[in-house]
Structures are given as structure tokens and as C-alpha cells.
Amino acid sequence: MLRLRDGLYLTSTAIVSRPLRSLLTLLGVAIGIAAVTLLTAIGEGLRSYVLDSFSQFGTRIVAVHPGKTQTGGMGGLLGSVRPLTRADAEALRQLRHIEAVVPVIQGNADIKYRQLTRRGDVIGGGYQLAEAWRFKLALGSFLPPARDGRSPPYAVLGAKLQRELFGSDSPLGELIRIGDTRFRVIGVMEEKGQMLGFDLDEVAYIPVDWAESLFNREGLMEIDVVFNSGTSSAALARRIKSLLHERHGAEDFTITTQDDMLASLDRILGTLSIAIGALGGISLLVGAVGILTIMTTTVAERTAEIGLLRAIGASPRQVLGLFLAEATLLSLAGGALGLLLTGMLLGGLHLALPKMPLALQPAFIAGSLLLSAVIGILAGLAPAHKAAQLHPVDALRGE
């Protein structure tokens, strides 16, 4: 009868006695584990980054776009029967539980101050844009409400745009030219950074009615509606749909809630994370083939030892356990080495690309070790079964 202590000794000795071969097998598993863990961390980091970027505008927000979109896509790219107007935005403002309504037009124009000119993004928005989008001001104030049906020609600059045009000087009260129209600067936004490649700090904000004239548009690109906790996004979407249907005579608009958008993004990015991790799984397959190869070779080399074990009373199950334990130990050691390699790679990526989103969770670490153990068991199962089925006499005679 084979004792547990003897079994552990035999298993560890078998691995240590062939250090080079064992090391190469460990590296195969380690590279696979490192690839899966690293790619999954990048995928999860990207997923969190995108969701956080969209969530920074708040979760109680509903967007209305012109044009009816049936199967996704950008709502303003489709032709609508009737464009969304500032009058539609004012009508939405009368609904219950509304905190802010922001009509939006976006375009691109030359922005000039004295001899300096740069091409930049321009957002025409309502006076509640900063409040609705959770933007804060570093200097001055945001755009005021319209007076007598017309907004004053004021502009608010993004932090980076302000530095490029004015340097360290205060821009408040200065006149700039956007396109062919002069605007007086009344504020500077706090730095917001980038969102999916769009730099929010390089934007000039002007009143939406001036943006209509500047970009020669007949309607809005979007209306953002922010609501309070007294209602839900679904209930508000139904009321918006009813009101605009009554005004337009048809459903020629698309309503998107923040919940719907975040849920769709989460599904898409979750699938992307799985796909990225699966690419790293190819390396794990290589590691599994390495374990299968070394265990098959080991069985062939240790035929006499297997026969001797069987002759002194070791059962087929105990022989099976010995070889499975050896394969599992190899894969677990490879998994631990892979996690160490992952840590080094993540540290190097953080130093080289500090802005790259990475999210290594404890569940990934535990899952990687479990995965390496499963790989060892599966790869070692066939050779171990072959060893357990050897007849003691035939094994000794074959040697």
C-alpha cells in the first residue's frame, strides 16, 4: 500500500530530477496564464474606462435625437420628417420631474484671438449644459439664459483651448471670433480630459441659437433631458415620446436612456473582454500540449518504476493519482510563475503607458490558478490512465 508521504516524495522527485524539461513545461503554462490574465485585465480596464466615461454625465439622463432609428446607430444621421427644434426643447422643459433640458448642436470652426487661430470643436448648448453634464467652471460663469428670445453672443472655453489662445492671461471679457461671428469670453471650464478620443478641454461652448446660425442648421442634433428621483427613465421616456409625437404628428425621433446605453455598452464590452481573453487561451493550449508531451514521455521512461510500484502493492488508482498529481503540480507551478510574469508585465505597461486602463481583479488571480490546475489534470489524464493500466509483470518485462 502506497503511503501519502511516499507518493508526495515520488511526485516531487520526478519533477526535480528533470529540471530543464520541467522548466520548459512550466514556461509553457506560465506564458499562457500570463497572456490570459494580462489580456483580460486590459479588456476589463477598457470596459471600466468606457462605462466610467459615459457615467460621468450622470445616470438620470435621457437623450432625444432626430430621425427614427430601429436597429441602433447614431440618431441624427437619419433624415427625419421634422427636425427637433428649440421649441421642442422648451416644451420638454414643462414635463414633471425635469431638472434640466439641454438642446445641443455640435460642429467645427476656426477659433481666433488676435493673431492666433486654431481649428476646434464648437458645441452650441442651452444655459443648463454645465449643470446637466456635471461640468464645473474654473473661471467666470457659464452661458446665461436667452433674453427676449435671443441669447447674448457669449462663449465659454475649454481649459486647453484657453491655454492655447491666451496662455497665462485671463480670457474673461476678451473678444474671440468663431467662424465669422464675434463672441465675448465669460468663462473657462475645469479640465475634463478625453472621452473616447474626444478632448473635452478643446471645446468652445456657445449658445445654441448662435450655433444654428453659425453652422446653418435648421434643427438640433440632440436634446438631453435630466430628471430627478421622482420618476424613472422608462416612465420619462414614455412621456417624452407622447409629447413629441403629439407635436410632430409622427414618431420621427429616437429616445435613448442612459440605462439602455450603458447596458448595451456593457454587453458589447463584456463580449469583447471574453474574446480578448480567448485569444490568450491559445497560449494556454500550447502549455497543455507541453504537459501532455512530458507526461507521455515520463510514462514511457518510468515503465519499470510503475511495474515495481504495482508489484509492491500500489493500486491502479494510486498510480493514476501519482501521475495526475505530477501534472497538476507542474501546471500550478507554471500558473504561479505566470502570475509573477503578469505582475512584471503590468508594472512595465504602467510605466510605459500610464494612461492605459488596466483592471486586475483578485478573481482573475484565483481563476488563473484554478485554470492552470484544470489544465494539468486534463493534460495529464490520458498518460496517467495509461500508466495505471500497465500490468506489473508486463511493465517489468518491457523495461
Buried (B, 14 or more C-beta within 10 A) or exposed (E): EBEEEBBEEBBEEBBEEBEEBBBEBBBBBBBBBBBBBBBBBBBBBBBBBBBEBBEBBBEBBBBBBBBBBEEEEEBBEBEBEBBBBBEBBEBBBEBEBBBBBBBBBBBEBEBBBEEEEEEBBBBBBBBBBBBBBEBEBEBBEBBEEBEEEEBBBBBBBBBBBBBBBBEEEEBBEBBBBBBEBEBBBBBBBEEBEEBEEEBBBBBBBBBBBBBBEBBEBEBBBBBBBBBEEEBBBEEBBEBBBEBBEEBBEEEBBBBBBBBBBBEEBEEEBEEBBEEBBEEBBEBBEEBBEBBBBBBBEBBEEBBEBBBBBBEEEBEBEBBBBBBBBBBBBBBBBBBBBBBEBBBEBBEEBEEEEEEEBBBBEEEBBEBBBEBBBEBBBBBBBBBBBBBBEBEBEEBBEEE
